[in-house]
Amino acid sequence: MLRQLRQGEAEGLIIHRIDRSSRNYADWARLDDASRAGIKIYFAADSLDFDSRGGRLLADIQMALAADYSRNLSMEVKKGQQGRLRQGQYPFRAPIGYLNPESAIKPVDPIKGPLVQQAFELYSSGDYSITSLTAELQKLGLTGFAGQPVARRNIETMLRNPFYMGKILLKGVLYDGTHNPLISANQFRRIQEIKAQRTQKKSTKLQMRYRGLVHCGHCERVLTGERQKTHCYYRCHTKDCPTRSIREDALTSALLMRLKRLSLATEDVTEAENRFDMWLCNHDATPNEQSLQLRRADARARQDRLTDLLVDGTITKADYDLRRQNSTFELARLEEELRRLSDLEKSRHDLKELVHLAVDLPTAFEAGTEPERRKLLRNCFTKIELSGKRLRTKPAAWLHDLRRMEPHTATAPSDALIQQISRS
């Protein structure tokens, strides 16, 4: 409008009231410049002469009142938003996967919610980049806010938003949300670790079965997969590294042999189930629960000390927000551990499935899809590395723990075994 006035497309400007013209001094200065340029300005509801000294003074006073009204309104809105945030309510538009009802709490979208959960599961597997995950979710039918297929930037925002684990992050401050989370705190932390490890964009087409799984035993770098004619090879690209390349089919054969050695004997299946059932009937969760509660109390005490450090000026506000955010994530993880401990009685069925899977790991590997095979290898081995021409693997602790549970006793299973049961 001001540009058109300067270009001479109108002789003057009529405004209803002064507080409808502007509520900040920057816009008021532009109107003053227009008046100085000879443009006539009239206010329909205010009988004042904008060209006279007295009229300009009255207009300036009313403008100051309008600016103060705007600042006060902004403060009141922010105060209301802070109140809702402290109550665990999100006062803005809900992220993808949640609905925007008239009520304060954002419910899970029954259509998009499961797709968002699947997005987190796919990315936490390590088999997808942001680009390939976006393409996969578009195939599954996940849409953005406008009903269009979800975009890459939506996925980037989704993966780093703690709203999906039940927290609300706003301007560096983390609040406890009252909405239902779609993922756990441990899953959210793993996703952030995966994102932090990826320093460059990667195209993931799932052509390399063992991409990112095999490391060099000398320089500890990930072996790079490359296709030569009809075969796929994994090699270390560090200069002068003694590690040789290994062909994918040879690597598969070697891993199948190691999976066979780790498999449980058939006669051990019933014994393992009986041992676990005996422990469930006799175990006392009190010591573990007390330990978790003490750690939770210690985390809360650290949060309180952070507030004292901020008040004393020992740490800055930015440092305080970062430390409090990390402490809140730790508290969420401890809360999940306490809930898992209380739900341990429900693990009988999961244990039976895990034990039967461990009876014939090679068959489970060959019968699975590529993502299932990669997940099986991650669960069965904590390390797969190639040193020179020699392949070395380190079995996961839970496979040994299945055998180490004392027969005919109520010996408690290890934490590694319990965690694997909860993940299986």
C-alpha positions, 0 to 999 in steps of 0.5 A: 500500500505504501509503495502504491502511495509513493508511486502516486496511485492515490492522493491519500490514505484513510484509516479507521483508527490509529491503533488499526494503522500500526502497533509498532514504531517501525510501521508508525515511522513509515506512515510518518515518512509518507506524511512528510512526502506529501501524502494526506492521512486521515483517521475516520474515527478520530477527529484530529489533524495529522498535519498539525503539530497538536494533531500529530502529538495526539496521534503519537500518544495514541500510537504509544498506547496501541504499542503498549496494548500490543506488548501486553497482549503478547505477554498475556498470550505467552503467559497462557502458553507457559501455563499450558506447557507446565500442565503438559499441554501443547498449545500449538498445532500438533505434529504429524501423527496426532490430532488437533481436537478442541480439548487440550490434550493431543490424541494419537491420529488412528491413521497416521499414528501407526505410520509414524511409529513405523517410521521410527522403527525403520530408521532405528534399524539403521537400514534407511537414510532420510531420503529412502525413509521418506520414499518408503513412507510415501508408499505407505501413504503417510501425508503431511499437514496439507494432505500431500505426501509427506516431505523430506523436511517433515521426516527430519523434523519428526525424527528430532522431535521429543514430542513423540516420546512424551516430552515437549521441547520449546526454546530449549526447555523440556516439559513433561507432556500429558499426551500418549507417546508413540515411542520410548525414550530409549528408541528416541535416544538411539535415533539421535545417536544414528543421526549424529553418526551420519555426517553426510547424506547417504542413499540407501537402496538396501543392495548391500546386505551387511552395510554398516555391520562389518568393521575393520579389526585394525583401523575400526572403520566400517567396511564399504560394500561395492559391487564388482561384476556379479559379486559384492565385496566389502573392503577397508579403504584405509591406505596401507591397511592389512585388512583384505576384502571379503566377498558377500557370499563368503561372509554369509557362509562364515556368519551362518557357521557362527550362528550355528555354533551359537544355537541352543541344543534342542534339549536345552529349550525346555530346561531354559523355559523351566529355569525362567519360569522358576525364577519368575515364581520366586524372584524378588524385584525389590532390590532392582526396583530400589536401585532404579528408584535411588537412581531416579531420586539422584537424577531429580536431585541433580535437576534441583542442583542445576536450578541452584547453580543457575540462580547463583550464576555458576552456569549460564541459561543455555548450559542449564537448559542443555543439562536439564534436557539431558537429565530429563531424558535420563529420568524418562529412561529410568521410568521406562526401566521401572515400568519394564520391571513391573511388567516382567511377569508378562514376559513368559510368552516372549521368552518362549519365542526367543528360546525357540528362535535361538534353537536354529539361528541359521534357519531364522536368518535364511528365512527372514527378509533383508531387514530381519536378517540385519536385525538378527545379526545385530541382536546376536553379535555385538561385534563383526570385524575383519582383520586381514583375512580373518573374520571375528565375531563377538556373541551377544551376552544374552545368548551366553546367559541362556546357557549360564542360568543354573539348572533347577534353581531360581537364579535371576537372569541377567539384565542383557537377557531381560532386555533382549526378551523385551526387544524380541 
